[in-house]
Amino acid sequence: MANVTDPLAAAVHGTDPQNLMEYITRQKIYESRFWKEECFGLTAADVLEKAATSLKCVGASFGGNSQPTKFLSLVLKLLQLQPPPELIESTFVEQEDFKYVRALGAMYQRLTGRPAAIYGTLEPLYRDYRKLRYRDINEWKLITMDQFIHSLLHEDRVCGISLPRLAARKTLVEEGYLEED
C-alpha cells in the first residue's frame, strides 16, 4: 500500500508521477530500510519535517549494492503525494533555514513543473551559495546550492535521475512565457 501514488494525483508529463524516476531506482528505494521504516504513511508536512531533521546530503545511489540516499527516498515520497505547487514553492523552495529542504523542493519542482514555472522558481536560487554535501556512487563532493540549481536547469541527469526535457530559456523568452533579464 505504501508504494502507490495518491489516487487523486494528476498525471505529470503524461504519466504516473512515480514513473518520472526509473523503475530500478524505485525498486531499490522501496526495498531500503529508510523507506520501510520512516517513509510509510507520511504526509507533505511530515516529509518537510523528515527532510529538515534527517537529510544530511543530496545525491544518488551509493555503495557496492547501490543503496538509495534518503534524499531520493523523499523525492519519491513527494512524487507519490503530489502536493500542490504553491505548497512546494512556499514551504520547500523558499525555505531559508534548511538547505536540504530547499534542494528537495527544487528537485521536485524540476521533475514536475512546467518550464516557465521551473525557471521562475529555480533561477532566484542562483543567489544561494550555501554548501551541500553530494553523495555519489563511491565518493563525497562538496557543491554549492547554485551549482546544484545549475545542474537541475542544464543537465539531463541529476542525482541519478533522468530529468524531463526542459525548453531553453531563450525559447521561452521569445515565446513570451518569460521576461528577459
N, C-alpha and C positions, 0 to 999 in steps of 0.2 A: 504494500500500500504506500510505502514511503517513496517509491520510485516512479510515481505517476504525476503527470502535470495536473495542475488545478483544472477541473472540468470547465470552469468559467473563463479560462485563459484563452485569449485570441491567438490565432496563428501569427507567427513572426517570420517575415520574409517567406511566406507561403508554407510554413511547416510548423510542427510542434516545436516550441521554444527549446526544449531539451536537445533536439536534433541539431542545434547550432554547435553543439560540442560533439566531437567524433564518438562513434559507438564504443570503441575500445577504451577511450578515456572515461566515458560514462560508467562502463562496467567496472573499471578499476576504482572509481570513486565509490560506487555502490558497495563494493567489497571492502572498502577501507574501514578501519576501526573508528576514525573520527566521524564518518558519515553515519555508521550504525549507532554509535553511542551519543553523539552530540547534535546531529542534524535532523533527527527524527522529530516530526511534529513542530518544527519551527515556523513562526510567522515572520513577516518582514521586520517587525520590531525586534524579534528575537535574533534575527540574522544581524541586525545592526549591533545589538549588544554583544553577540558572539564574535563579530568581526572586531569590535573595539577591545574586547578582552583577550582573544586568543590568537589573532593574526600577528605574526612576528616577521613575515616576509611575503613577497609576491613570488610567483614562479609556476613552473610546470611540474611534471613528474620528476622524481629524483630517485637515486639509488639503483642497485642492480635489478630489482624487480619493478621498477617504475612506480613507486608509491606516489599518489597524487598529493599535492600540498593542500593545506587547509583552505588556502585562497581559492583553488579550483573547486573544492567542495562547496564553498559558499557561493561561488558564481553559479554552479549548477543548481543550488537551492533557490537562488533568486530566479533562475530560468524556470524552475518549477512553479514558483509562487506568482511570478509576473506582477510585481507591484506596479502601481501607476507611475508613469514617467515623472510626474510632478513630485512624487514622494522620493524617487531615486535622486532627482536633482536637489531637492531641498534638504534631505537628511543624509544622503551619502556623498554626493559630489561637492556640495557646498560645505562639507564638514571641515572645519579649521583645526580641530583638536586632534583628530586621529587620522594620520596619513594613510594607513592601510584601509580604513573605511572609505576614504576618498578614492583610492586606487581601485577598490572593489566596485564602487559606483561608476567610475569611469569605464572599467572593463565591461560592466553590464550595459551601460549606455551605448558603448561601441558595438556590442553584439546585437542589440535590439532596436536601436534608434533609427530614425530617418536621417539621411545625410545632412540636411540643414540643421537639424537639432543636434546632431553629433558635433558638428563644427562649433555651433553656438555654445554648447555646454562645455566642450573639452578645451577649446582654444584659450579661454581665460586661465586655465590651469598651467599654461606655459610659464606663468609668473610664480609658480610654486617650486622652490629649489630644495625642498627637504629631501634628505637621503632615504632611500628604500633599500632593504636587503632583497636581492633577487636570487632565488634558488633555482639553479639549472640542474641538468641530469647528474653531473658529478662535480659541481663547483658552486661557490657562492660568489656573487658580484655585488658591488655597491653602485647603485644608479641613483639618479635624482628623479623627482616626480616629473619634471619637464621632459626628461629623456623617455620615461615611461609613456607619457602622453604623446610624444613624437612618434614612438613606435606604434601606438594604437592608431594614429592617424595615417601613417605612411607605410607600415609593413603588412604583409599578408598573414603572418603567423605571430602571435604574441602569447607567451606562456603555454606554448604547445597547442594552441587552439587556432584553427583556420578562421580568420575573420571574414565576414561577408564583404563583398566588394563595396568600396566607398568611392563615390564620384569625386573627381578632382575639385578642389576648392575653386579654381579658376572657372570651371564649367558652371558651378552653382552661382558664381557671381555674374557670369554672362547671362544666365537664365533668369536672374533676378531673385533667387532664393536667399542669397546672402549679400550683405553690403561689403563694398571694398574697404580694406583697411588703409 
